[in-house]
């Protein structure tokens, strides 16, 4: 049962490819949440987030989420002209003595502005971004100064461009990279250190940034130069990576409107500006609506069932909200819609009415009052369709698929195969919950609702496998999990990961900084890791994004390639009191996932910056390394290396590991169906939905739910108003990518199963092959060819269905 992808060449929020397209994707990734945001990351991001998020996300999405110290990025002295103090002083004294007072005042103001720009951290020659010193006040002058310089650079490029690498691609990469890096710093801070002042500054300069991106993406001289390279008799002599760059730039230029007539181009640009504004507003509304909800509990009976970890977090939150004497034992306790708090209530709280209240609040986020995203969604869908029509596509999904491995038809075909394999098991999952809850004397057993599903699923899992997720937390302390993850990376990929905290500025005291070294001890990459939830300033989800990419052109010393730097962002349970962060198994999987994204960015060996790492990788292939890494959470030696009791050092009991393994396929049908619902809804909205027509977006949601949910959504369900992946990240008409890449990642992991997971020599050899193909080649080779180079054949969904316990069902179907 092959997944046919031959001849289908193009997503990840990763944030990806082309000029404007790369820029816009990168932007998405910064937001994406590589979020469900797991995600990752492309050339410029909005994440993300990869995000992702935005993407990513590029990625964050995607959206989507480690850093190091061998990276060296700078705005070359040729890009920002600065004067020495002595020359500046000399010029001032001469001008002041010769000018009238009004002119002197103007000169003084000009000098003050110049001083301000010279002191602006966004415009400094930095090796690592000055995350600790960038303030909202730096954004407007910093971005405007950068855009002014890039406009001049683009003018020069268009005047002098020739169809050659040194005269076209290299100067182009420098322009794109500067905006990617500096805007990336600003957008990243908005995701992790949000404030009204920062939002306002970004909102003001964003149209100016988008205007430049549009001009860059629609540059006829650049487009024509790429076309000449493609038509040149020397075309066949170019490397595969360079051919991919040329082809991607031509495609992106067309998708960016380069071929449109003047009036059409004006309309296209207005649409793009408005889409950018609407996506940002969408994400802000979700964050504000999430922060807005607070439920103070004073009677402990109301939260009976909540584990000690959740009680400690709720009391800690209450303290941060002004209840200084709050304790885990005596309260008061603050419940929020932030993931660690929300999930704890859904899983463990015996108070059904409280579960219902929290659930209803969650699924109606950003759907009323000033924060209502309904009209924003409708405007986004309307504008995306108009954009597609301008580009001569039938719908926006076709525009999206132009950059992916799949087509609309191939994506729908895969989703339907997986849906049919998952439906029967999902129906049985519901029956199992009804029967179990009835045996427990639950009054709601015959009428289970959405706020009952997670609670009774957790009770059934505890009963069936004798596993209590909260009781497992002490075995998964963050330091031990990270050490085990790094040991795995050493075994598989031959790298060393060392903490280098203090080598680079960070945006929060909890952020860690790491260096990745090869077997000789030479640095190859860096990454930041921001692990904990901060509801007041940090958006939800998890994502990976790039800070800078590997690049020969942007070498700092002129000889070796600039090293890649990434960041991983999660929203897991923070330390409570003197205890370290004690993670759920799901949080462990999330860290492994985001690290997979980061590895593809950091272990690339591609020196062509426009296709290095996650750049230039088709969006629906970008989740391969992330989902591949999740499989190792169930590998015995790996799990046992991280599962050590934080106080005693005792290893996770063998019988518990076996139960975890057995529970891997617990409710696999239901979980698969959930992702299929999101993906199917995304495609439906971007293919068949008619904005302003007889059906509303919520009608479409209910229609898709009829074949993807065994319990229909509530009439007031407004999940779409919080669906940041497709309305504020990089996954529009691309959410299917999670399932598409799941096929690739499961099949890739099966190569290790075939080699023998207990054969360390075979594992290392297979890991080396994975590194040299999937992780090393970046966007310099088509993803199907990369997969075949690793696996020796095309991908098959057999491994995914087998891992999920759905293979027999699929075969029967």
KOLDREN-905882 format. One line per field, with one value per residue (C-alpha): residue number from 1; y, z, x. Coordinates in Angstrom, 3 decimals, m for minus. Example, Ala and Ser with C-alpha at 12.3 -4.5 7.8 and 13.67 -1.06 7.14 Angstrom:
2
num: 1|2
yy: m4.500|m1.060
zz: 7.800|7.140
xx: 12.300|13.670
***
This chain:
813
num: 1|2|3|4|5|6|7|8|9|10|11|12|13|14|15|16|17|18|19|20|21|22|23|24|25|26|27|28|29|30|31|32|33|34|35|36|37|38|39|40|41|42|43|44|45|46|47|48|49|50|51|52|53|54|55|56|57|58|59|60|61|62|63|64|65|66|67|68|69|70|71|72|73|74|75|76|77|78|79|80|81|82|83|84|85|86|87|88|89|90|91|92|93|94|95|96|97|98|99|100|101|102|103|104|105|106|107|108|109|110|111|112|113|114|115|116|117|118|119|120|121|122|123|124|125|126|127|128|129|130|131|132|133|134|135|136|137|138|139|140|141|142|143|144|145|146|147|148|149|150|151|152|153|154|155|156|157|158|159|160|161|162|163|164|165|166|167|168|169|170|171|172|173|174|175|176|177|178|179|180|181|182|183|184|185|186|187|188|189|190|191|192|193|194|195|196|197|198|199|200|201|202|203|204|205|206|207|208|209|210|211|212|213|214|215|216|217|218|219|220|221|222|223|224|225|226|227|228|229|230|231|232|233|234|235|236|237|238|239|240|241|242|243|244|245|246|247|248|249|250|251|252|253|254|255|256|257|258|259|260|261|262|263|264|265|266|267|268|269|270|271|272|273|274|275|276|277|278|279|280|281|282|283|284|285|286|287|288|289|290|291|292|293|294|295|296|297|298|299|300|301|302|303|304|305|306|307|308|309|310|311|312|313|314|315|316|317|318|319|320|321|322|323|324|325|326|327|328|329|330|331|332|333|334|335|336|337|338|339|340|341|342|343|344|345|346|347|348|349|350|351|352|353|354|355|356|357|358|359|360|361|362|363|364|365|366|367|368|369|370|371|372|373|374|375|376|377|378|379|380|381|382|383|384|385|386|387|388|389|390|391|392|393|394|395|396|397|398|399|400|401|402|403|404|405|406|407|408|409|410|411|412|413|414|415|416|417|418|419|420|421|422|423|424|425|426|427|428|429|430|431|432|433|434|435|436|437|438|439|440|441|442|443|444|445|446|447|448|449|450|451|452|453|454|455|456|457|458|459|460|461|462|463|464|465|466|467|468|469|470|471|472|473|474|475|476|477|478|479|480|481|482|483|484|485|486|487|488|489|490|491|492|493|494|495|496|497|498|499|500|501|502|503|504|505|506|507|508|509|510|511|512|513|514|515|516|517|518|519|520|521|522|523|524|525|526|527|528|529|530|531|532|533|534|535|536|537|538|539|540|541|542|543|544|545|546|547|548|549|550|551|552|553|554|555|556|557|558|559|560|561|562|563|564|565|566|567|568|569|570|571|572|573|574|575|576|577|578|579|580|581|582|583|584|585|586|587|588|589|590|591|592|593|594|595|596|597|598|599|600|601|602|603|604|605|606|607|608|609|610|611|612|613|614|615|616|617|618|619|620|621|622|623|624|625|626|627|628|629|630|631|632|633|634|635|636|637|638|639|640|641|642|643|644|645|646|647|648|649|650|651|652|653|654|655|656|657|658|659|660|661|662|663|664|665|666|667|668|669|670|671|672|673|674|675|676|677|678|679|680|681|682|683|684|685|686|687|688|689|690|691|692|693|694|695|696|697|698|699|700|701|702|703|704|705|706|707|708|709|710|711|712|713|714|715|716|717|718|719|720|721|722|723|724|725|726|727|728|729|730|731|732|733|734|735|736|737|738|739|740|741|742|743|744|745|746|747|748|749|750|751|752|753|754|755|756|757|758|759|760|761|762|763|764|765|766|767|768|769|770|771|772|773|774|775|776|777|778|779|780|781|782|783|784|785|786|787|788|789|790|791|792|793|794|795|796|797|798|799|800|801|802|803|804|805|806|807|808|809|810|811|812|813
yy: 0.000|2.759|6.460|7.639|10.913|10.401|13.408|15.488|18.114|21.194|23.457|23.318|26.570|26.588|29.097|28.535|29.011|31.786|35.492|36.942|33.447|32.629|35.871|35.421|31.803|32.697|35.228|32.600|30.278|32.828|32.884|28.817|27.238|24.550|25.197|22.851|24.455|22.277|23.761|24.713|26.856|28.778|31.816|34.548|33.688|34.881|31.942|28.422|27.375|24.332|26.514|27.178|29.521|29.249|27.544|27.630|29.058|29.751|27.790|27.792|27.316|24.853|26.309|23.682|24.347|24.761|27.188|27.519|29.660|29.109|31.249|34.566|36.926|40.557|43.430|44.061|47.476|48.089|47.759|50.281|53.318|54.620|57.430|57.404|59.616|61.904|62.365|62.873|65.500|67.260|67.381|68.734|71.589|72.698|72.554|74.317|77.244|77.848|77.390|79.698|78.693|76.960|74.922|74.205|72.851|70.651|69.408|68.690|66.702|64.800|64.029|62.878|60.565|59.207|58.603|56.854|54.570|53.786|52.730|50.700|47.045|45.835|47.615|46.521|44.209|41.267|37.658|36.595|38.681|41.102|39.624|41.112|44.734|45.053|47.103|48.166|51.646|50.173|48.588|51.572|53.333|50.064|48.441|51.678|52.234|48.653|48.907|52.139|50.448|47.340|49.523|51.027|47.573|46.378|49.455|48.660|44.974|45.744|48.154|45.815|42.369|39.745|36.127|34.736|33.510|36.330|39.075|37.753|35.075|36.169|39.813|38.644|36.241|39.053|41.263|38.503|37.346|40.743|41.220|37.619|37.905|41.354|40.961|37.495|38.981|41.367|38.802|36.232|38.669|39.269|35.524|35.066|38.500|40.155|43.677|46.336|48.589|45.909|45.055|48.686|49.138|46.010|46.921|50.318|49.115|45.825|47.403|48.973|45.622|43.876|46.616|45.920|42.165|42.681|44.839|42.256|39.369|41.209|42.466|42.013|42.403|39.646|37.418|37.854|37.124|33.838|32.966|33.605|31.318|28.583|29.063|29.270|26.554|26.257|25.174|21.524|22.388|23.789|21.669|20.184|22.638|25.629|24.367|24.024|27.627|28.969|26.965|27.956|31.664|31.647|29.879|32.195|35.260|34.091|33.282|36.714|38.420|39.314|38.546|40.537|43.711|46.960|47.248|43.560|43.898|46.845|44.786|41.796|43.955|45.434|41.915|40.791|43.771|43.154|39.414|40.196|42.597|40.206|37.256|39.314|40.515|36.947|35.727|38.680|38.020|34.371|35.335|38.051|35.809|33.073|35.512|37.090|33.993|33.414|31.219|31.648|28.612|28.959|25.666|22.702|20.390|22.122|20.895|17.432|15.077|17.626|16.205|17.943|19.324|21.014|22.356|23.811|25.458|26.855|28.313|29.723|31.377|32.797|34.320|35.961|37.455|39.125|36.369|36.432|33.798|31.143|27.644|24.308|22.867|25.666|27.800|29.873|28.355|30.077|28.101|29.508|28.417|28.041|24.465|23.064|24.397|23.588|20.026|19.272|20.170|18.206|15.118|14.991|17.255|15.254|18.329|17.823|21.276|22.892|20.757|21.906|25.562|25.402|23.420|25.844|28.773|27.121|26.283|29.770|31.699|34.789|34.427|37.357|41.063|43.000|39.787|38.009|36.367|35.319|38.263|38.094|34.462|35.359|38.233|36.053|33.343|35.908|37.601|34.298|33.290|36.643|36.222|32.738|34.026|36.792|34.103|32.032|29.293|27.932|28.204|29.016|25.339|25.084|28.062|26.385|23.055|24.697|24.756|21.234|17.595|16.809|17.999|18.692|15.339|13.424|15.067|14.292|10.714|10.157|11.735|9.550|6.374|7.276|8.381|5.097|3.191|5.304|5.624|2.122|2.172|5.657|4.470|1.559|3.986|5.805|2.579|1.564|4.884|4.525|1.001|1.882|5.037|3.154|0.531|3.359|4.602|7.754|9.347|10.777|7.374|7.173|10.759|11.504|14.983|16.647|17.658|14.017|12.433|13.373|12.749|9.250|8.415|9.093|6.958|4.107|4.331|4.190|1.176|m0.683|m0.131|0.785|4.004|7.300|10.088|12.297|9.531|9.329|13.008|12.472|10.196|12.886|15.880|18.320|18.116|14.318|14.374|16.810|14.785|11.627|13.421|14.692|11.210|9.847|12.518|11.532|7.877|8.486|11.411|11.536|14.967|16.441|19.019|21.303|24.021|27.417|29.592|33.147|33.039|34.661|37.127|35.640|37.077|35.318|33.905|30.404|30.271|27.919|28.187|25.187|24.435|21.416|20.023|17.341|14.350|16.431|18.979|21.652|23.725|23.159|24.958|26.638|26.745|28.382|26.456|28.266|25.488|26.929|28.443|32.175|32.926|36.661|37.235|34.061|32.552|28.946|25.837|24.675|25.592|25.662|28.523|29.650|32.572|32.364|29.721|28.078|30.071|30.216|33.712|35.060|33.564|35.730|34.900|34.598|30.929|28.668|28.823|30.786|28.331|27.865|28.983|27.907|28.309|25.766|27.053|24.962|25.702|22.943|22.884|25.189|24.259|24.538|25.480|23.638|20.905|20.914|20.936|17.524|16.649|14.640|12.022|14.181|17.049|14.721|13.836|17.527|18.306|15.408|16.670|20.228|18.993|17.015|20.247|21.935|19.094|19.474|23.165|22.707|19.585|20.676|20.422|22.565|25.759|27.430|29.589|29.701|25.907|25.151|23.393|23.850|26.492|25.326|22.092|21.469|22.179|18.721|17.121|19.430|17.487|14.302|14.784|16.073|13.210|10.776|11.835|11.198|7.473|7.300|8.146|4.554|2.994|1.139|2.212|5.820|5.991|4.322|6.814|9.768|8.203|8.621|9.673|13.247|12.569|8.965|8.458|5.221|4.098|3.737|0.185|m2.235|m3.139|0.524|0.866|m2.146|m0.587|2.682|0.756|m1.094|2.164|3.761|2.725|3.586|5.514|5.731|5.865|8.844|10.728|10.101|11.219|14.471|15.435|14.318|16.595|19.614|18.774|18.089|21.263|23.259|21.867|22.267|25.949|26.559|24.586|24.455|27.158|30.277|33.387|35.324|32.379|30.491|28.425|29.914|28.785|27.045|25.178|23.860|22.865|20.906|19.251|18.070|16.935|14.576|12.301|13.004|13.185|10.442|13.079|16.143|19.528|21.732|24.262|27.063|25.484|28.165|26.166|27.914|31.217|29.751|27.774|29.775|27.199|28.089|31.691|33.042|30.425|28.716|25.863|27.355|24.528|22.654|21.173|17.793|17.978|16.558|13.313|13.345|13.686|11.114|8.559|9.587|9.667|6.315|4.696|6.301|4.962|1.509|1.504|1.381|m1.384|m3.346|m2.851|m3.945|m1.463|m3.563|m3.659|m0.528|m0.803|m1.013|1.850|4.073|3.177|3.878|7.077|8.216|7.570|9.545|12.438|12.437|12.468|13.780|16.121|17.158|17.849|20.548|22.009|21.322|18.079|17.207|15.573|12.441|11.922|12.562|9.945|7.403|8.108|7.177|4.391|2.936|3.126|5.344|5.867|3.543|4.168|0.608|1.562|4.384|2.165|m0.590|1.786|3.038|m0.433|0.295|m1.938|m4.799|m2.367|m0.694|m4.022|m5.071|m1.765
zz: 0.000|m1.300|m0.736|m4.279|m4.432|m7.702|m9.959|m7.229|m6.246|m4.545|3.389|6.885|8.661|8.064|7.645|3.075|m0.243|m2.829|m2.377|m1.049|m0.469|1.567|3.428|4.149|5.128|7.472|9.072|9.629|11.147|13.647|14.829|14.341|15.661|14.161|17.427|17.821|17.082|16.989|14.758|12.853|10.039|5.894|4.728|6.499|9.088|10.584|12.719|13.030|13.661|11.200|14.199|13.948|14.481|12.423|10.871|10.772|9.855|7.136|10.603|14.016|13.449|12.536|15.319|16.711|19.192|21.323|20.602|20.620|20.313|17.074|15.043|13.897|12.185|11.573|9.614|7.623|7.934|4.342|5.265|8.091|7.913|11.242|12.128|14.668|17.705|16.629|13.068|14.261|16.753|14.116|11.597|14.201|15.242|11.665|10.747|13.913|13.454|9.900|10.234|11.466|14.641|12.843|10.791|13.905|15.579|12.596|12.559|16.271|15.776|12.912|15.005|17.874|15.516|14.197|17.749|18.535|15.520|16.311|19.800|18.557|19.425|16.314|14.137|15.933|14.561|16.771|16.867|18.713|18.780|21.743|23.046|26.483|25.350|22.497|23.647|21.931|21.463|19.230|16.762|14.788|14.178|13.834|11.249|9.302|9.156|8.030|5.354|4.052|3.673|2.060|m0.393|m1.471|m1.722|m3.868|m6.103|m6.625|m7.307|m9.884|m11.674|m11.741|m11.808|m14.143|m14.612|m12.515|m8.957|m7.726|m9.365|m8.521|m5.883|m3.447|m3.100|m3.003|m0.156|1.826|1.441|2.407|5.322|6.981|7.039|8.117|11.083|12.359|11.884|13.371|16.581|16.873|16.032|18.348|21.266|20.502|20.841|24.099|25.744|24.517|25.547|24.357|23.436|21.336|19.587|18.733|17.335|15.187|13.951|12.825|10.863|9.580|6.510|5.577|5.899|3.812|1.175|0.835|0.676|m2.078|m4.050|m3.617|m4.617|m7.674|m8.952|m12.723|m13.074|m10.515|m12.021|m15.541|m14.378|m12.850|m16.060|m18.029|m15.753|m16.311|m20.095|m20.162|m21.906|m18.589|m16.758|m16.754|m14.990|m11.901|m8.764|m7.821|m4.927|m7.207|m9.700|m6.858|m5.831|m9.340|m9.880|m6.476|m7.025|m10.383|m8.896|m5.895|m8.088|m10.043|m6.828|m5.541|m8.485|m10.674|m13.852|m12.918|m14.703|m12.797|m11.553|m10.629|m8.869|m6.839|m5.783|m4.984|m2.793|m0.916|m0.271|1.017|3.351|4.747|5.187|7.168|9.405|9.911|10.801|13.425|14.881|14.937|16.991|19.370|19.985|20.818|23.268|24.889|25.164|26.729|29.251|29.986|31.505|35.181|37.612|41.280|43.435|47.216|48.092|47.571|47.066|43.748|42.364|43.927|41.843|40.737|41.384|43.582|40.569|39.224|42.672|43.060|39.631|40.356|43.671|42.011|39.396|42.136|43.813|40.531|40.327|43.726|46.125|47.998|50.608|48.175|48.785|47.064|50.195|51.251|48.145|46.726|43.304|39.929|36.896|33.452|29.832|29.518|28.464|31.723|33.720|31.192|30.551|34.255|34.830|31.797|32.796|36.551|38.024|39.405|39.417|36.164|36.192|36.499|33.620|31.545|32.398|31.534|28.349|27.109|27.856|25.892|22.760|22.628|22.995|20.799|19.592|21.217|21.921|20.887|20.600|18.180|15.370|13.322|10.927|10.719|9.564|6.951|5.672|5.555|3.560|1.198|0.545|0.091|m2.548|m4.313|m4.252|m5.776|m8.546|m9.402|m9.813|m12.028|m9.488|m8.670|m4.914|m2.291|m1.618|m5.129|m4.396|m1.187|m2.889|m5.503|m2.807|m1.474|m2.292|m2.469|m4.536|m3.167|m4.541|m3.043|0.345|0.374|m0.714|2.171|4.708|3.562|3.801|7.332|8.244|7.138|9.089|12.199|12.284|13.527|16.318|17.337|17.615|19.738|21.888|22.725|23.587|25.835|27.683|28.106|29.479|31.784|33.191|33.740|35.774|37.842|38.587|36.491|36.060|32.703|31.306|28.750|27.655|27.651|26.463|25.343|28.853|29.943|27.256|28.503|32.145|31.590|29.035|31.690|34.236|31.714|30.811|34.506|34.967|31.815|32.003|35.661|34.586|36.315|34.308|37.361|39.230|36.319|36.556|39.184|36.680|33.985|35.387|32.688|33.346|33.039|29.979|28.221|29.169|27.788|24.616|24.072|24.665|22.027|19.561|20.222|19.544|16.401|14.831|16.375|17.986|21.411|22.996|25.670|27.766|27.054|29.148|29.269|25.820|24.230|25.553|26.389|26.834|30.104|32.982|32.354|28.754|28.181|25.469|23.947|21.475|19.165|18.313|15.877|16.815|16.603|19.087|16.445|16.863|14.116|15.515|18.530|19.985|22.695|24.748|26.414|28.214|30.535|30.183|30.938|30.268|30.842|28.009|26.008|23.409|23.792|21.980|21.116|18.158|16.684|14.581|13.068|14.336|11.476|8.853|7.611|4.745|2.749|1.464|4.978|6.399|9.197|8.603|4.826|4.799|6.821|6.454|8.979|11.540|12.070|15.243|16.289|19.144|20.673|22.620|24.759|27.263|29.793|33.516|35.236|38.430|41.537|44.773|45.065|42.625|39.055|36.160|36.372|32.953|31.676|29.092|26.500|27.354|26.894|23.425|22.614|23.496|21.321|18.506|18.513|18.841|15.629|13.833|15.298|14.201|10.568|10.792|12.706|11.172|7.562|5.441|2.703|2.243|m0.161|2.346|0.477|0.744|3.953|6.858|6.873|4.139|0.813|2.220|1.008|3.854|3.970|4.429|7.183|9.981|9.104|11.500|14.336|14.264|13.683|16.979|18.897|18.160|20.362|23.436|23.302|22.691|25.867|26.232|25.419|27.813|30.613|30.189|30.834|33.270|36.582|39.756|40.461|44.191|44.436|40.997|40.714|37.152|35.868|36.766|33.852|34.210|33.946|30.735|29.275|30.230|28.573|25.449|25.514|26.068|22.986|20.814|23.456|21.695|18.566|16.402|18.282|18.306|14.602|13.793|15.682|13.477|10.377|11.388|11.615|8.272|6.482|7.807|6.656|3.116|2.967|3.915|1.287|m1.563|m1.428|1.030|m0.590|1.545|1.936|0.644|2.176|4.476|7.380|8.498|11.408|9.011|7.279|10.651|11.555|8.128|8.331|11.933|10.834|9.239|11.515|15.058|16.790|19.071|17.187|18.312|20.555|18.692|20.288|19.476|18.026|17.775|14.491|16.327|18.010|15.029|14.791|12.647|9.565|10.276|11.915|11.142|8.080|7.756|5.606|3.303|4.764|8.086|6.357|6.402|9.922|8.671|5.411|7.262|9.841|7.025|6.115|9.723|10.714|7.614|8.374|11.937|10.605|8.971|12.490|13.399|10.340|11.258|14.868|17.671|20.043|17.640|18.624|15.629|13.213|14.959|14.658|10.982|10.229|12.273|10.278|7.053|8.364|9.275|5.873|3.983|5.824|8.163|5.917|2.515|3.489|0.642|m1.837|m2.944|m3.517|m0.357|m2.174|m3.498|m0.033|1.430|m1.250|m0.643|3.008|2.750|m0.646|m1.824|m1.828|1.417|2.537|5.169|6.494|9.317|10.525|10.626|12.339|14.976|15.696|15.900|12.890|10.265|10.496|10.315|7.246|5.534|6.270|4.939
xx: 0.000|2.215|1.767|2.207|4.020|5.889|5.612|4.081|6.561|5.869|4.945|6.030|5.712|8.602|8.269|9.704|11.125|11.330|11.623|8.432|7.134|10.169|9.859|6.189|6.584|9.405|7.147|4.514|6.954|8.057|4.579|3.984|3.979|5.907|1.833|m0.488|1.778|4.517|6.468|8.944|10.091|11.250|13.126|11.227|8.690|5.481|4.885|6.038|5.454|7.994|6.165|5.391|3.461|3.488|4.767|5.516|5.813|8.133|7.836|6.045|4.262|4.492|2.601|6.067|10.632|17.935|20.673|24.449|27.487|29.358|27.075|28.200|25.848|26.549|25.201|28.332|29.877|28.929|25.293|25.197|27.394|28.590|30.928|33.692|33.188|36.040|34.857|31.310|32.404|34.503|31.705|29.336|31.599|32.137|28.453|27.325|29.684|28.541|24.758|21.984|20.164|17.249|19.675|21.686|18.556|17.833|21.411|21.264|18.055|19.656|22.721|20.519|18.672|21.953|23.171|19.913|20.225|23.840|22.768|19.799|20.537|18.680|21.243|24.407|27.054|26.127|27.174|24.025|20.843|20.646|17.395|18.009|18.259|15.746|12.764|9.570|11.062|13.772|11.361|10.067|13.408|15.339|13.072|12.645|16.384|16.910|14.212|15.727|19.090|17.558|15.623|18.942|20.512|17.609|17.879|21.548|20.850|18.173|20.532|23.523|21.910|23.327|22.195|25.030|25.403|27.713|25.647|22.182|21.813|24.509|23.408|19.794|20.531|22.160|19.082|16.670|18.789|19.091|15.345|14.794|17.137|16.178|12.440|12.821|14.215|11.270|8.618|10.149|10.015|6.353|5.746|7.650|7.614|4.462|3.459|1.039|3.963|5.650|2.397|1.807|5.306|5.071|1.613|2.922|5.951|4.570|2.888|6.224|7.959|5.292|5.531|9.251|8.663|6.113|8.492|11.233|8.988|7.700|11.044|11.061|14.852|15.456|12.760|14.113|17.665|16.551|14.694|17.900|19.885|17.305|17.477|21.268|23.321|25.201|22.033|23.064|26.330|24.581|24.385|21.032|20.750|21.316|18.757|16.259|16.957|16.406|13.229|11.866|12.598|10.818|7.816|7.698|7.906|4.883|2.999|3.998|2.334|5.313|3.349|0.248|m0.811|m0.350|m3.945|m4.021|m0.694|m1.978|m4.974|m2.753|m0.522|m3.462|m4.732|m1.334|m1.063|m4.520|m3.896|m0.776|m2.691|m5.597|m3.369|m1.574|m4.873|m6.205|m3.239|m3.438|m7.133|m6.436|m3.697|m5.807|m8.872|m6.767|m5.279|m8.653|m10.236|m9.476|m11.387|m10.515|m11.320|m11.496|m13.193|m10.880|m13.866|m14.509|m11.196|m11.167|m9.059|m6.493|m3.008|m0.452|1.412|m1.699|m2.639|0.849|0.660|m2.834|m1.659|1.468|m0.743|m2.965|0.092|1.082|m2.418|m2.176|m3.251|0.037|m0.814|m2.027|m0.660|m1.106|m2.688|m5.027|m5.479|m6.882|m6.266|m6.409|m7.574|m6.743|m7.058|m3.291|m2.503|m1.036|m4.000|m6.718|m5.533|m5.169|m8.834|m10.030|m8.063|m8.435|m11.109|m14.043|m16.263|m18.178|m19.745|m16.309|m15.015|m17.968|m17.375|m13.681|m14.324|m16.983|m14.691|m11.887|m13.891|m15.385|m12.124|m11.893|m15.479|m17.271|m16.979|m13.890|m11.880|m14.263|m12.290|m15.348|m15.311|m11.518|m11.735|m14.324|m12.188|m9.070|m10.852|m12.379|m9.033|m7.193|m9.741|m9.381|m5.625|m5.925|m8.190|m5.723|m3.054|m5.392|m6.020|m9.479|m9.003|m6.398|m5.618|m4.181|m1.913|m0.785|m0.131|2.079|4.767|4.226|4.842|1.143|m1.790|m5.267|m6.403|m3.458|m3.937|m7.670|m6.953|m4.543|m6.899|m9.771|m7.667|m6.653|m10.196|m11.724|m9.064|m9.684|m13.486|m14.340|m11.734|m12.902|m16.511|m15.301|m13.307|m16.540|m18.336|m15.462|m15.732|m19.492|m19.184|m16.319|m17.915|m21.176|m19.337|m17.872|m21.370|m21.136|m24.545|m23.476|m22.408|m25.215|m24.765|m21.043|m20.186|m16.979|m15.932|m16.249|m14.101|m10.656|m11.554|m12.945|m10.248|m7.639|m9.528|m9.848|m6.179|m5.247|m7.494|m6.518|m2.777|m2.402|m0.673|m1.269|0.293|0.697|2.501|4.939|5.933|8.659|10.434|10.513|12.359|13.414|17.203|17.224|14.987|17.317|20.412|18.803|17.738|21.284|22.720|20.341|21.454|25.075|24.327|22.289|24.084|27.554|27.197|27.939|25.630|27.036|25.457|27.001|24.702|25.963|27.538|24.486|21.881|18.487|14.982|14.113|16.150|14.774|16.068|19.015|21.669|23.486|26.254|26.265|29.699|30.756|32.873|36.068|34.710|34.149|30.949|28.384|25.313|23.672|20.202|18.073|15.533|12.631|10.712|8.061|4.604|4.313|0.637|0.927|3.431|4.039|1.770|0.668|1.832|5.328|7.479|10.934|12.198|15.426|17.476|19.969|20.612|23.782|25.286|28.506|27.735|27.214|30.401|31.733|35.397|35.185|36.147|33.835|30.051|28.033|26.692|22.954|21.198|17.697|15.296|12.952|9.980|7.628|4.882|5.316|4.742|7.249|9.122|6.964|8.702|12.016|11.043|12.371|9.940|8.279|6.943|4.039|4.895|3.124|5.453|8.425|7.143|6.746|10.366|11.558|9.329|10.644|14.227|13.669|12.783|15.842|18.136|17.129|17.953|21.202|22.749|22.398|25.530|24.052|26.068|23.642|21.792|18.473|18.071|20.023|18.337|14.573|14.702|13.384|11.953|8.414|6.033|4.491|7.920|9.127|7.461|9.379|12.345|10.139|7.683|10.536|12.120|8.880|9.215|12.320|10.223|8.979|12.396|13.337|16.967|16.111|13.181|15.075|17.906|15.589|13.113|14.947|13.161|14.206|14.773|15.964|17.517|15.522|14.820|11.293|10.171|10.302|6.644|5.679|7.675|5.857|2.533|3.518|4.395|1.087|m0.782|0.812|m2.126|m4.744|m7.534|m5.364|m8.475|m9.885|m6.598|m6.044|m9.573|m9.016|m6.077|m7.964|m10.844|m8.516|m6.872|m10.146|m11.749|m8.736|m8.957|m12.733|m12.514|m9.843|m11.417|m15.224|m16.291|m17.762|m17.151|m20.387|m22.417|m25.328|m23.088|m21.162|m17.727|m19.446|m21.760|m18.644|m17.175|m20.314|m20.452|m16.845|m17.409|m20.182|m17.596|m14.647|m16.110|m18.051|m19.603|m20.857|m19.510|m21.618|m23.806|m21.810|m18.425|m16.145|m12.947|m12.173|m11.739|m8.645|m7.304|m4.082|m2.299|m4.312|m5.296|m2.133|0.489|1.904|m0.572|m3.351|m4.467|m1.530|m2.607|m2.802|0.999|1.057|m0.510|1.447|4.732|3.585|3.608|7.158|8.401|6.895|8.368|11.748|11.708|10.824|14.278|15.727|13.270|14.354|18.022|17.370|16.766|18.869|21.818|23.741|26.087|23.153|21.365|24.446|24.882|21.228|21.388|24.402|22.519|19.526|21.804|23.540|20.224|17.166|19.052|21.958|20.457|17.965|15.937|18.735|17.096|13.445|12.009|10.830|14.355|15.783|13.453|14.374|18.072|17.547|14.974|15.835|12.210|9.141|7.199|4.406|1.686|2.062|4.414|2.149|m0.920|1.070|2.476|m1.059|m2.565|m4.791|m3.193|m5.693|m8.579|m7.111|m6.488|m10.048|m11.390
***
